[in-house]
Amino acid sequence: MQIQMKVLPGKFTVCQIPDISCVPFEEKFTFLSRTDDELSLVCSTASVPAVTLARKDGWRVMKIEGVLDFSLVGILSRITGILAQKKISVFAVSTFNTDYVLVTEENLDAAVSALREAGYQI
């Protein structure tokens, strides 16, 4: 299976927020997760709520193109393994349809290059 990915435009932030009242749901890419310990948000840096508990700016997003069937195994593992070999840290987000891999701005070119060398189309 040939995996195609694309780099989404813009810069993103990963943050912890106190509540959902200021989540920018109108944005094209907004990912909210809640556990018993925290409320995390990934969104464009320009749309980060004014109040955060913690934040890390400077992320870029690579999207795995298409809808991934739940029976597929190891797609995210292979991608993160390739990047780990290059010492590139990731933040992964999964949705019903696909996966997203976030890398820091300074690692984007190296990540794209490593994935292309491994046969991914970006």
C-alpha positions in Angstrom: 0.0 0.0 0.0 1.4 3.4 -1.1 0.9 5.9 1.7 0.4 9.5 0.6 0.8 12.4 3.1 0.5 16.1 2.9 1.8 18.9 5.0 -1.0 21.2 6.2 -0.4 24.9 5.9 0.2 27.0 9.0 1.7 26.5 12.4 0.0 24.7 15.2 0.0 24.6 19.0 -0.5 21.8 21.5 -1.9 23.1 24.8 -3.8 22.2 27.9 -6.9 24.3 28.6 -9.0 24.7 31.7 -12.4 24.3 29.9 -13.9 24.1 26.4 -15.7 27.4 26.4 -13.0 29.0 24.2 -12.2 26.1 21.9 -12.0 27.4 18.3 -14.4 24.8 16.8 -14.9 27.0 13.7 -11.3 26.3 12.6 -10.6 23.6 9.9 -8.2 21.7 12.2 -9.2 21.6 15.9 -8.5 18.5 17.9 -9.8 18.3 21.5 -9.2 15.4 23.9 -10.4 14.9 27.4 -9.2 12.4 30.0 -9.7 12.3 33.7 -6.4 14.2 34.1 -6.5 16.9 31.4 -8.2 18.7 28.6 -5.8 19.0 25.6 -6.2 21.0 22.4 -4.4 21.1 19.1 -5.2 24.1 16.9 -3.7 26.7 14.8 -1.3 28.9 16.8 -3.3 32.0 15.7 -6.5 30.5 17.4 -5.1 29.4 20.7 -7.4 30.4 23.6 -6.2 33.4 25.7 -6.0 31.2 28.8 -4.0 28.0 28.7 -2.5 25.9 31.5 0.5 24.9 29.4 1.4 25.2 25.7 3.9 24.2 23.1 4.0 26.3 19.9 5.8 25.6 16.6 4.3 22.4 15.4 3.6 21.5 11.8 1.0 18.9 10.8 1.4 16.0 8.3 -1.8 14.3 7.3 -2.0 10.7 6.1 -4.2 11.1 3.0 -7.4 9.1 2.5 -9.6 7.1 4.8 -7.7 4.4 6.7 -9.6 1.2 7.3 -9.6 0.0 10.9 -8.2 -3.4 9.7 -4.9 -1.7 8.6 -2.1 -2.4 11.0 1.1 -0.5 11.7 0.8 2.6 9.5 1.4 5.1 12.3 4.0 2.8 13.9 6.0 2.7 10.6 5.9 6.4 10.2 6.9 7.2 13.8 9.6 4.5 13.6 11.2 6.2 10.6 11.1 9.5 12.4 12.4 8.0 15.6 15.4 6.7 13.8 16.2 10.2 12.8 15.7 11.4 16.4 12.6 13.4 15.4 10.0 13.6 18.2 6.3 13.5 17.2 2.9 14.3 18.5 0.3 12.0 16.9 -3.4 12.6 16.5 -5.9 10.0 15.3 -9.4 10.5 14.1 -12.0 8.1 12.8 -10.8 8.5 9.2 -7.0 9.0 9.4 -3.9 9.9 11.4 -2.0 13.1 11.7 1.7 13.4 12.7 2.9 16.6 14.2 6.6 17.6 14.2 8.2 20.8 15.3 8.9 23.4 12.6 12.7 22.9 12.9 12.2 19.2 12.1 9.7 19.4 9.3 12.2 19.3 6.4 14.1 16.4 8.0 10.9 14.5 8.6 9.6 15.0 5.0 13.0 13.9 3.7 13.2 10.8 5.9 9.6 9.8 4.9 10.3 10.4 1.2 13.5 8.3 1.4 11.3 5.5 2.9 8.9 5.7 -0.1 6.2 7.9 1.2 4.7 10.5 -1.2 4.5 13.9 0.4 
